[in-house]
Amino acid sequence: MKKNRVVVTGMGIVSCFGNDVELFYDSLLAGKSGAAPITNFPIEQFNTHFAAMVQPFDPEPYIDKKQARRVDRNILFSMVAGKKALEHAGFALDTLTGINKERAGVVIGSGMGGMEAFVDGAVTLHEKGPKRVSPFFVPYILTNMGGAILAQDLGFMGPNYSISTACATSNYCIIAAANHIRSGEVDLMVCGGSEASIIPITVAGFNACKALSQRNDDPIRASRPWDKDRDGFVLGEGCGVLVLESLEHALARGAPILAEYLGGSTSCDAHHITEPRPDGLGIALCLNKALVDAGVSEDEVNYINAHATSTPAGDMAEVNALKRVFTNPSKIVMNSTKSMLGHCLGAAGGVEAIATIQAMRRGVVHPNLNLENPEEGLEFQIPTKATELQIEVALSNSFGFGGHNATVAFKKYR
């Protein structure tokens, strides 16, 4: 069956470097780190004292003040990034001229959902009793609610749901959204992932499973993908959203075409609840399927935005899987955006898709921070400073607890 071509026409970001796509990528090219001491709650009793926070964050003018005070930050991030992505795509939010709202949808997911709202509700129940629990408790903890309220504000009546596959969430959402367009069901989709995760229970939980770096004396050097001295990831948060359109729809309205979505795929390691499969078979399956779906061969890929979280087990498991698929890794440039942003969990794939597309548009890939003592057998080109590169085909990988794998492929639109 013939598939509609899918293009990216808008991008929206909420990040530790602010909420502007160009400034966000400027910060990455400059090699800045978002890691800093946590200041929004007492941290002395925790093993990890730092994170890459979205702070300060002002959701105006993208959400009503009263609603902004009420909803979970995870929802706020989705609202701001989603609306900014549509503005970036050339739409006026007050009219949305050029969109058939019955053929426009939203797929924005979250790995953890409204964690702050959940904790607040649990504390209220414990301290004040069941009658004091907010009537908004259930709606605002749900992973689908950011996309639902965004669609309510926009009037989009097409497909609307969230996918939650831990740290692979955003890529799953991008793939699903693109497939709605490919099939001809819709003209336009807003898609990606959101996470507002830097609260006490999350830090405590990740510390308990020994996932976070404890380099408290030097947070900027804590996220160090592929470095032998890595000791865990840096917790991040934020939101990355793409506007996808059918090529026909984008051309008809004279849209700015930022990149072409070629395809993507998913798989499951079927191995462990947190650890990656050591033989890389699940990731390799995902990569091979993504190449087939994208209609490209492995020798056409010359850039990979890796998952690479800076964990002892995960980094080289991904490299080993990639080397199952790519027979000449030395010709491929690879980096990890998480070396600067930390790990944005369910938002990671959306944020990193934006970094990938910006690298393609600018012709410059960002550095990989803190690679001072590289693991043996990397073989890929890993830049330690901003490096010019004319990207032919780019892959962006995201893998999540539970063994969820997802890869998306982009190229310049021609």
Secondary structure, 3 states (H helix, E strand, C coil): CCCCCEEEEEEEEEECCECCHHHHHHHHHCCCCCEEECCCCCCCCCCCCEEECCCCCCCCCCCCHHHHHHCCHHHHHHHHHHHHHHHHCCCCCCCCCCCCHHHEEEEEECCCCCHHHHHHHHHHHHHHCHHHCCCCHHHHHCCCHHHHHHHHHHCCCCCEECCCCHHHHHHHHHHHHHHHHHCCCCCEEEEEEEECCCCHHHHHHHHHCCCECCCCCCHHHCCCCCECCCCCECEECEEEEEEEEEHHHHHHCCCCCCEEEEEEEEEECCCCCCCCCCCCHHHHHHHHHHHHHHCCCHHHEEEEECCCCCCCCHHHHHHHHHHHHCCCHHHCEEECCHHHHCECHHHHHHHHHHHHHHHHHHCEECCCCCCCCECCCCCCECCCCCEECCCCEEEEEEEECCCEEEEEEEECCC
